[in-house]
Structure formats: C-alpha cells, structure tokens
Amino acid sequence: MVNIEKFKHMNHLPDHKNLCSALLSFFNEQDGIIGAFVSGSGSAGGMDFHSDLDLGFLCSSDDAKEKVWSKRFDWMLPPWFHRMDADHVKPYFIIYLFEPHIHVDLVFYTKENLPPQAGGPYTIAFDRNAQLGNWLTEVNKPFNIPVDWSNVVHEEERIWTWIHYAWCHVGRGEYYDIAAGFAFLRDIPHSWYARMKGTERFNSRRLESRGESHFVEKMRLCYPMPDRASTKAALLNLIGIHNEQREQVDKLIRPQWKTTQSARDRITRLVSEI
C-alpha cells in the first residue's frame, strides 16, 4: 500500500504529489516489483515548481528486473511528452517528462545493487516483503567524506601549467577550445573552496541560495566567451582567485609549495600581455 502522505515535501506542489502518487501506485501493481523509494528533494526537502522526482524500484530478482525493463515502452503511465533511456548514466534508468512539466527519474534495482549512502536520504514508499529496512538504516546515516588536502601541492602546480597551456591556445587563436575546456581550470578553485568550508566535494547545486553569492560573483568572469578579450579576463580573474585561495590555504595547512614565485610571475605576465 502506498502512503503518499508521508511525502510532506510535496504538499505545496499538487502536480508533483499527484504524479508521484500515480507512479508509485502503478509500479506497486507490477509483477516483480516489491519495493519503492523516493530520493532527492522529495525525500530531503526543498522542493519547488522546477524540482524533479527521483523514484527507485526494488525488483524481486534479476529476471524480474529484466521483465519489468523490457516493458518500459508499453507502460500505461500518466500523460508524458518526452522520454529517454538513461542507462548510459547507470543501468535500468529511464527518464520521463510528464505533463505539465515534471521531470521524473525511474531506476530499477535488485537488493544486491541498491544505491549507496551518497545518494541519500531516501524515503520508502512501499516495501512489500520488508526488504528495504536494513538498507534504509545504513544509507540514511550521516554522510561526510573527510576533507583531503594531500594533493594540494600538485593541484597548485597543475593550475599554473593549465593557465600556461591556455595562453598557448589563445596565441593560436583557439578561443573556442579554451572556452569549452575552462571547466578544468575551475575545478581547483571549486575544490579548494569546498575544502576550506569543511567538505570534500564542491556542490554547485543552488549555490546562490545557500549564502554563497560572494563566491559566485568572484567566479563569474571564469566563464569566458570564445574570444580573446573574454579569455584574457577569465584567466586573469582565475589567477587572482587562485592567489587569494593560496594565501588562505597557506595559513590553514602550511604546505610546501613547489611552484616558484618567478614561475607564477612569469605566467601571470604572459597572460597580462595577451
């Protein structure tokens, strides 16, 4: 029996709540499906008009999962306007876009490959054979990866090498290539920012609404357009952010940097002369 009332985070979103109820009820009646759970903001909270629904379904066996999956294009589901297999992300994963606008992830598991703690928290929708209890207890425990600064010296070397590499490509007029690859340059300031705030993984989700607007503004110019002036400004902005972070890290853990001051000055000068 599906008790949709336990999903209180959807109470202010009737379209989401009704769709979630319809989907859970539908799959509760399918042969081979013995459990279901909700993750994402539907379980953790913070749902809004644009939130998706993340639904996982427990199948009784690999054979049952294969049978369910084989019928995925014939399911009698609520009205939808687009769908796609997403098993390039993980196995037995399909995405639907339902009327009026709601994105829904549907993933199918067996007990042996239920999702890990990192994806939590989870809320059980139904558990016909009491198979999900122990898993739920484990995966809903507080999850935190210890902050690891062990690679910081190499990261500092790497960002200066990448900046020089970008300068080379600007010199050839390869602006689109650098604009497309600038995410690699942002990875290190993102990682250091997260670690200085006490977490190992940088989370860009809703960064602006989590009181991080100052950092967002600082990083704004690190998203260049594919032209010379924009790329130069982005690289100089990145250097400024990195130097500021380097000072903070220096006070925090006192690493033995390997990049020389003369190398940093030289690379900065090359970028300034673009």
C-alpha positions as CSV (number, residue, x, y, z in Angstrom):
1,M,0.0,0.0,0.0
2,V,1.4,3.4,-1.0
3,N,1.0,6.2,1.6
4,I,1.7,9.4,-0.3
5,E,1.0,11.5,2.8
6,K,4.5,10.6,4.1
7,F,6.0,12.8,1.3
8,K,5.2,16.0,3.1
9,H,7.7,17.9,1.0
10,M,5.3,17.8,-1.9
11,N,2.3,19.1,-0.1
12,H,2.6,22.6,-1.7
13,L,3.1,21.1,-5.2
14,P,-0.1,19.2,-6.1
15,D,1.1,18.3,-9.6
16,H,4.2,16.7,-8.2
17,K,2.3,15.0,-5.4
18,N,-0.4,13.6,-7.7
19,L,2.1,12.4,-10.3
20,C,4.2,10.7,-7.6
21,S,1.2,9.0,-6.2
22,A,0.1,7.8,-9.6
23,L,3.5,6.4,-10.5
24,L,4.1,4.7,-7.2
25,S,0.6,3.1,-7.4
26,F,1.2,2.0,-10.9
27,F,4.5,0.3,-10.1
28,N,3.2,-1.2,-6.9
29,E,0.9,-3.3,-9.1
30,Q,3.5,-4.5,-11.5
31,D,4.7,-8.1,-11.2
32,G,8.2,-8.4,-9.9
33,I,8.4,-5.0,-8.1
34,I,8.4,-5.4,-4.4
35,G,9.5,-2.1,-3.1
36,A,9.9,1.6,-3.9
37,F,11.6,4.7,-2.5
38,V,11.9,8.4,-3.1
39,S,15.2,10.3,-3.0
40,G,16.4,13.8,-3.9
41,S,14.4,16.8,-2.7
42,G,11.2,14.7,-2.5
43,S,12.9,13.0,0.5
44,A,15.3,15.6,1.7
45,G,13.1,18.7,1.3
46,G,13.5,21.9,-0.6
47,M,11.1,21.0,-3.5
48,D,9.9,23.8,-5.7
49,F,8.0,24.1,-9.0
50,H,11.0,23.1,-11.0
51,S,12.0,20.1,-8.9
52,D,12.2,16.6,-10.4
53,L,11.0,13.3,-8.9
54,D,13.6,10.6,-8.2
55,L,12.0,7.2,-7.8
56,G,13.7,3.9,-7.2
57,F,12.1,0.5,-7.5
58,L,13.2,-2.8,-6.0
59,C,12.7,-5.9,-8.1
60,S,12.5,-9.4,-6.6
61,S,15.2,-10.8,-8.9
62,D,17.4,-10.1,-11.9
63,D,14.9,-11.9,-14.1
64,A,12.0,-9.8,-12.7
65,K,14.0,-6.6,-13.3
66,E,14.7,-7.7,-16.9
67,K,11.0,-8.4,-17.5
68,V,9.9,-5.0,-16.0
69,W,12.6,-3.2,-18.0
70,S,11.6,-4.9,-21.3
71,K,8.1,-3.4,-20.9
72,R,9.2,0.1,-20.3
73,F,7.8,1.5,-23.6
74,D,4.4,-0.1,-23.0
75,W,3.7,1.2,-19.5
76,M,0.3,2.9,-19.2
77,L,1.6,6.0,-17.4
78,P,0.2,9.5,-16.9
79,P,0.5,11.8,-19.9
80,W,4.1,12.5,-20.9
81,F,5.7,14.5,-23.7
82,H,9.2,13.1,-23.9
83,R,11.2,10.1,-22.6
84,M,14.7,8.6,-23.0
85,D,16.7,5.6,-21.8
86,A,19.4,6.9,-19.5
87,D,21.3,3.7,-19.0
88,H,24.4,5.5,-20.2
89,V,24.3,7.0,-16.7
90,K,23.5,3.8,-14.8
91,P,21.7,0.6,-15.7
92,Y,17.9,0.3,-15.8
93,F,17.4,4.0,-15.7
94,I,14.8,5.8,-17.8
95,I,13.7,9.5,-17.7
96,Y,10.2,10.8,-18.4
97,L,8.9,14.3,-18.9
98,F,5.3,14.3,-17.7
99,E,2.6,16.8,-18.2
100,P,2.5,19.6,-17.3
101,H,6.3,20.0,-16.9
102,I,7.7,17.4,-14.5
103,H,11.0,15.5,-15.0
104,V,11.0,12.1,-13.4
105,D,13.9,9.7,-12.9
106,L,12.9,6.0,-12.7
107,V,15.6,3.5,-11.7
108,F,15.2,-0.3,-11.2
109,Y,17.3,-2.3,-8.7
110,T,17.6,-5.7,-7.1
111,K,18.6,-6.0,-3.4
112,E,22.2,-6.6,-4.4
113,N,22.7,-3.3,-6.1
114,L,20.6,-0.8,-4.2
115,P,22.0,2.8,-4.3
116,P,24.7,3.9,-1.8
117,Q,24.7,6.2,1.1
118,A,26.0,9.1,-1.1
119,G,22.6,9.4,-2.8
120,G,20.5,9.8,0.3
121,P,18.4,10.5,2.2
122,Y,15.8,8.1,1.0
123,T,12.1,7.6,2.0
124,I,10.4,4.2,1.5
125,A,7.2,4.4,-0.4
126,F,6.3,0.7,-0.1
127,D,8.2,-2.4,0.9
128,R,6.1,-5.5,0.3
129,N,8.4,-8.1,1.7
130,A,10.3,-5.9,4.2
131,Q,13.4,-6.0,2.1
132,L,14.4,-2.3,2.4
133,G,14.6,-1.7,6.1
134,N,18.3,-2.6,6.8
135,W,19.4,-0.9,3.6
136,L,17.5,2.3,4.6
137,T,19.1,2.3,8.1
138,E,22.6,2.2,6.6
139,V,22.1,4.7,3.7
140,N,20.4,7.3,5.8
141,K,23.2,7.6,8.3
142,P,25.0,11.0,8.2
143,F,27.3,11.0,5.2
144,N,30.5,13.1,5.0
145,I,33.8,12.5,3.1
146,P,36.8,13.7,5.2
147,V,38.5,16.8,3.8
148,D,41.7,15.7,2.0
149,W,44.4,18.3,1.3
150,S,47.1,15.6,0.5
151,N,47.2,16.6,-3.2
152,V,47.1,20.3,-2.8
153,V,50.7,20.9,-3.8
154,H,50.3,19.1,-7.1
155,E,47.0,20.8,-7.7
156,E,48.7,24.2,-7.3
157,E,51.4,23.1,-9.8
158,R,48.7,21.9,-12.2
159,I,46.6,25.1,-12.3
160,W,49.7,27.1,-13.3
161,T,50.5,24.6,-16.0
162,W,47.0,24.7,-17.3
163,I,47.0,28.5,-17.4
164,H,50.1,28.5,-19.5
165,Y,48.5,25.8,-21.7
166,A,45.5,28.1,-22.2
167,W,47.9,31.0,-23.0
168,C,49.4,28.9,-25.8
169,H,46.0,28.2,-27.3
170,V,45.0,31.9,-27.1
171,G,48.1,32.7,-29.0
172,R,47.0,30.4,-31.8
173,G,43.5,32.0,-31.8
174,E,41.9,28.8,-30.4
175,Y,39.4,30.6,-28.3
176,Y,36.5,28.2,-28.5
177,D,38.8,25.3,-27.4
178,I,39.8,27.2,-24.3
179,A,36.2,28.4,-23.5
180,A,35.0,24.8,-23.8
181,G,37.7,23.5,-21.6
182,F,37.7,26.1,-18.9
183,A,35.8,23.8,-16.6
184,F,39.1,22.1,-15.9
185,L,40.6,25.4,-14.7
186,R,37.6,26.0,-12.5
187,D,37.9,22.5,-10.8
188,I,40.7,23.5,-8.5
189,P,39.2,26.8,-7.1
190,H,36.0,24.9,-6.7
191,S,37.7,22.1,-4.8
192,W,39.7,24.4,-2.6
193,Y,36.7,26.5,-1.8
194,A,34.7,23.4,-0.7
195,R,37.6,22.1,1.5
196,M,38.1,25.4,3.2
197,K,34.4,25.3,4.1
198,G,34.8,21.8,5.6
199,T,33.6,19.5,2.9
200,E,35.5,17.4,0.3
201,R,33.1,17.8,-2.6
202,F,32.1,21.1,-4.3
203,N,28.4,21.3,-4.7
204,S,27.2,23.8,-7.3
205,R,23.5,23.0,-6.7
206,R,21.6,26.1,-5.6
207,L,24.9,27.8,-4.7
208,E,23.4,31.2,-5.0
209,S,20.6,30.5,-2.5
210,R,23.0,28.9,0.1
211,G,24.6,32.2,1.1
212,E,27.5,31.8,-1.4
213,S,26.7,34.7,-3.6
214,H,30.1,36.3,-2.9
215,F,32.0,33.3,-4.4
216,V,29.6,33.2,-7.3
217,E,30.3,36.8,-8.1
218,K,34.1,36.2,-7.9
219,M,33.8,33.2,-10.3
220,R,31.6,35.0,-12.8
221,L,34.4,36.0,-15.1
222,C,35.8,32.5,-15.1
223,Y,33.1,31.6,-17.7
224,P,34.7,33.1,-20.8
225,M,33.1,33.7,-24.2
226,P,35.2,32.3,-27.1
227,D,37.1,35.5,-27.9
228,R,40.5,36.9,-27.0
229,A,39.4,39.7,-24.5
230,S,37.0,37.4,-22.6
231,T,39.5,34.6,-22.3
232,K,42.2,37.0,-21.1
233,A,39.9,38.4,-18.5
234,A,38.8,35.0,-17.3
235,L,42.5,33.8,-17.0
236,L,43.5,36.9,-15.0
237,N,40.4,36.5,-12.8
238,L,41.3,32.9,-12.2
239,I,44.8,33.8,-11.2
240,G,43.5,36.4,-8.7
241,I,41.1,33.9,-7.1
242,H,43.8,31.2,-7.0
243,N,46.4,33.6,-5.4
244,E,43.8,34.6,-2.8
245,Q,43.0,31.0,-2.1
246,R,46.6,30.0,-1.9
247,E,47.2,32.5,0.9
248,Q,44.3,31.1,2.8
249,V,45.5,27.5,2.3
250,D,49.0,28.6,3.3
251,K,47.6,29.8,6.7
252,L,45.4,26.8,7.1
253,I,47.8,23.8,6.5
254,R,51.3,25.3,5.6
255,P,52.0,23.2,2.5
256,Q,55.5,23.1,1.0
257,W,54.6,24.7,-2.4
258,K,56.7,23.7,-5.4
259,T,55.7,26.3,-7.9
260,T,58.3,29.1,-7.7
261,Q,57.3,32.8,-7.3
262,S,59.3,33.6,-10.5
263,A,57.2,31.0,-12.4
264,R,53.9,32.4,-11.1
265,D,55.1,36.0,-12.0
266,R,56.2,34.9,-15.5
267,I,52.9,33.1,-16.3
268,T,50.9,36.0,-15.0
269,R,52.9,38.4,-17.1
270,L,52.3,36.3,-20.2
271,V,48.6,36.3,-19.6
272,S,48.6,40.1,-19.0
273,E,50.3,40.6,-22.3
274,I,47.6,38.7,-24.4
